[in-house]
Amino acid sequence: MYRDEEEIEREKILLCETNSSEYKLSVSPEMDIMEYCRKEWRGNTPAAKRMRKGYEAVAQKFASIRRIRGDNYCAFRATLFQALSQATQLPTWLQSEDFTMLPENLLSKYDWIKQWQLRQKLGKRMGEISDEIKEYLILLRKKWKNISEIKGPLEKQEACDKLFKNEEEEYCLYEALKFLMLNTAIELYNADKSGRRVPVFSWLLFARDTSNNPCQLMQNHLNHIGHSGGLEQVEMFLLAYALQYTIQVYRLYKYSTDEFITLYPNDPEEDWPVVTLITEDDRHYNIPVRMCQETML
């Protein structure tokens, strides 16, 4: 379902040969959303017609689109970019004094977390990896705080663009998000086992043969995100809960169905901020930007 590492490497080589500067763009410059649609979907097949209808519906709310680089991190990239672009304050969970102690605290309870795999750092001792994850969490809080304090929308956008051109920092942030997802999964799993109420997606998450518990979720899913797979739908719910954001997705291939606009979670807290993404296939995500004036009013 997702792109393997060889396929991604082939694309990297091709892009470097054709346009080396474009390859480095994690989030491409915005372009008119209908212009993008006409460029991508020219045929008269049922699928092309449905996509055009879907884009026309999105264009009622948003004027432009920004393409997200596809390397199995695109769900993280699109969600985090949108969250930071509209951030005006540091989320409560990022303000917690215990936030950066998560790796140490979880390791003291769950020995199996030693099998956590960092991007391009396989085989490191867990003591080192624990320290690195802590650094990534500190980086996430620092970047979120700095960008949220920028008042001017143009300056805020420039800061986001700059961050997502820094490949090393960008991937560190995605590792932080993965670890926050693991922490959230552990909390939901323990809550369910103790008889407390949990969201429906949590049952689905742990009903899979490959993730009956948080350890399996880490080994068979989280460890592979960005390497050989992206986020599955049920994991989009987990990401939303970890960030305490509502992720609204225009699923273009579902146009004219009840699933055209899907919310993760589908029963969000009222005070959670909302970020909006676009997908044509539930695999790759782009972002709509520049909300139409009528919509804003």
N, C-alpha and C positions, 0 to 999 in steps of 0.2 A: 504493500500500500504506500509506503514511503520510499524515499530515494536512498539507495545505499551509498556507501562512502566512495566507491569507484565512480558512480554516476556523477556525484558532486565534484570529484576531482577532475573528471573529463570536462565538465562545464567550466570549472575554474580555468583550465588550460585554454579552452576555446575563447572564453571571455578575455583572458589576458592577451591572447593573440589578436583579437579584434578590437578591443577597447579596454586597455588596462585600467584607465581611470574609472570606468563605469563599474567594473567588478568590485571596486572598493566601496561603492556606495551601498550601505546597508539599507538606507531609505532614500529612494530616488527623488528628485525634485517633483513638485506637483505638476499635473497636467489636467486639462479639462476632462471631466469624467466621460462625457459622451464621445469626445475625440478618441480617448483611449479605447472605448468600447468599439467604435467603428474600425479602429486599427486591428483589434484583436479578434473581432467576430464579424467577418465579412460575408460568410456563406449564407445559404438559405436552408440549412438543415434545421430540423426541429430544435436541436440543442442550441444552435446559434441564435435562432429567433427567441428562444426562452432567455438566453443570456442578455440579449439586447433589451428585452422587456424588463428584465431584472435591473439592468443598469439605468434604464429610464426611470424606474421607481426610485432608485437611490438618488438620482439626479434631482428629484423633487426636494430632497433634503440637503444634499451636498453638491457643491459645484466642481470639486476637483478630487483627484485620487493620487496617492503616492504609492509607488510599487515597493514592496518589501523583498529584500534579497532572500532567495529560497535556499536554505541549507539545513533544513530540519529544525532550525531555531526560530522559524518565521512567526509562529504563534507567540512566543516570548517577545520577539523583537517588535511585532506590531502592537501587542498589548502594552508593553512597557513604554514604547515611544508615545503612544496616545496618553497614557497615564501621566507621564512626565510633562508632556506638552500642555496639559491643562491643570497641572498641580499648583495649588495656591498655598498649601500648608503640608507639613509633614504628617502622614497618617499616624493615628494613635499607636498602632502596633509597632511602628518604627521608633517611637519615642520611649518605649519601655527600656528600663535599665538592664533587664535580662536579655534583651534582643541579641546582643553579640555573644552571649554565653550559650546560645542554643547548641552549637556543636559539642561543647564540653558537657553540657547537661544531658543531652541525648546519649552521648557515648557512655556516660556513667551508668545509664539504665539499659542500653541496648547494644550488646557487644557486636551484633551483626552489622552495625553501621560501619564497621571497619572495612566492609566490602564496597563502600561508596567509591565511585570512580569519577575522578575529575577529568575534564577535557584535556587530552594530550598529556596527561600526567598519570597514566596507568601504572600501578605497581609501587606507588610511593607508600611509605609507612604512614599509618593512620594518624600518628601524632603530628606529622607534618601536614597531612591533609586537613586535620582539624583546625590547625592554625591558619591554613589558607582559606578555609571556608569562613572563618571568623573575619579575616581580612576582606573577603568578598561582601560579607554582611555590613561591615563598616563602610565599605565603598558605596554600597547601595544607599545606605542612610545619608552619607555625605552628598552624593550626587542628587538625591531626591530633595534634600534640604536646600542645597545651593540653587537648584532650578526653581523650586517652589517660592524662593524669596525674590526672584526676579519679577518685577512688576510689569514691565512693558512686554506686550505680546510678541513683538518682533525680536526683542532681545532674548526672550524665553525660547522662541523657536530656533534662533541661532545657537543657543546653548545646547538644545537637544540635538540639532544637526551635528554640532561639533562632537558631542559625546558618541553619537552613533557612527562617527567616522574613525573613532579610536577602537580598533578591533580588539586589542588586548583588554581594555577596560570593559568593553561591551560583553565579551564572553565571560568575564568574571561576574558580571551582573546576572547573567543567565544561570550560572552555577548557584548563585545566591537564591534565585527564584526556585530552582529545583529543590534546594534544601528546605526552603520554606514550605514547598508542597509536601515534602516528606514529613515535616513537623506537623502540618495540618492533617495529613493522613493518619498519623499516629494518634492525634487527639480525637479524631472522629472514630477510629477503630476502638480505642479505649472507652469512649463515651457509649458506643453501641454495646460493647461487652458488659458494661456496668448498668445497662438498662435505661440509659438516658436517650432522649429523642435525638435523632440525627437526620439530616436531609436524605431524601430518597437516593440521590446519586451516590451516596456513600455505600448503600447496599449494593448498588450496581458495580461500584469500583471494586469491592471485595468479593463479589460473586463470580468474577472471572477466574478461570482455572489458573491463570498466570499471575493472579494477585489476590490470593485468599487472605493475605495479611500484609502489613506494611513492609516486612522484609522481602516478600516476593515482589511487591510493587516496586521496591527499590532495585532489586536484582534484574527483573525482567522488563521494566518499563523506564523508570527514572534514569537509570544508568545508561540507557540507550538513546535518550533524547539528545538530539544534536549530533550523535555519532551515526546511528543507522536508522533512526526513526524520529518522527515528530510527536506532537500531542494528539492523542485520540480524543474523541468527543467527551467521554466521561472525565478525562483529565483536564479538559477546559473548565469543567465545573470546579475541579480541585484547585486550579490556578486562580479562579475567581475568588474562592473562599480564602486562599492563602493571602491574596492581596486585599481582600475585602472591597473588591470592585465588582460592579456588574459589567460583564462583557456582552455587548449587543452585537450580533453578527448577522449581516445580510448574506444569506446563503442563496446565491443567485440561481443555482440549478434547482432550487426548491420554489422558484417563483410561481405564484398563483396557488400555493398551498399554505397551510397553517404554519409551516416550518420555515417560511421565507425569512422572517425575522425571528431569530432564536436568541433567548436570553440565557446566559450562564451566570448565576443559577436562574431558574425560571420563577423563583419566588424570592427575589433579592430583598435585602434590608432596605428600608426607605432612604436611609442616610448614606448608602454606598454610592460613590461617584460612578458614572457610566462612561465606558469607552466603547467606541464603535469600530468594527472591522468589517471587511468584505472577503468572502471566499466564493470561489467558483466550484469547489469540489471537496470542501472539508479537509483539504490537505495543505493548501497554501493560502496565506492571508495577506491582503493589502489593506490600506487604510483610506477611508474617505476623509477629506478635509474641506475647510472653508464652507461652513454651514450657510445655506442660503438665507438671505435677509428675512424673507417671509417666514421661514421656519423659526428663526431666532425671535421674531416678534410674537 
